[in-house]
Every structure is written in C-alpha cells, then in structure tokens.
Amino acid sequence: MKHTEETEQLFQKVIDDTPQAIKLQVEWSYDIADYIDASLQQRGMSQKEFAKLVGTSEAAVSHWVGGGHNFTLSTLAKISAALGIPIIQVTRLKGV
C-alpha cells in the first residue's frame, strides 16, 4: 500500500513541476485528436478513407487520433480542408 502512495505522490510532483505550456500542448493535442475521431465517426469515415483524402498514411491518421501528436499548422489546415470544418479557431482582437 505504501508503494502506491509513494507512486501517487511522485506522479503528482511531476504534474506539479510540468510547465503550464507543456500541459496546454498535451491538453490541446488530445482535444484535437478527440475532435478528429468524433468527426470521422460522425461521417462514418474510416481512418484509411480519411488518410487518402488528406494525402497521408493510415498509420499517420491512427497516430493523430491516438492523441499526443504535436500537430503543425500545415497538418491542421489539411485536416480542416479534408473535413470541411475548422479544427482550430483563433479569436482576433479588435484593433490588433
């Protein structure tokens, strides 16, 4: 039982010490993965079909929807174009 408690404390320390920017990157990456996966399911589209539409491999799409992928803007633009929906949205401030 003590081993589990020590492991949980160590894990919490790692989480606490992780920079906020890294936490956001991981969170956003998984959010994007979930969004892509849900979009494919909603369309009844397989990862293989989607990969062909985007111009990549099925393995790459599997990696994307698995979460944790560090998406580039280029990749996000290709995904958005293929799905016909925005994957990300940037809010512009007036006067900027």
Sequence and secondary structure as in RCSB ss.txt:
>XXXX:A:sequence
MKHTEETEQLFQKVIDDTPQAIKLQVEWSYDIADYIDASLQQRGMSQKEFAKLVGTSEAAVSHWVGGGHNFTLST
LAKISAALGIPIIQVTRLKGV
>XXXX:A:secstr
 HHHHHHHHHHHHHHHHS HHHHHHHHHHHHHHHHHHHHHHHHT  HHHHHHHHTS HHHHHHHHHS     HHH
HHHHHHHHTS S      TT 
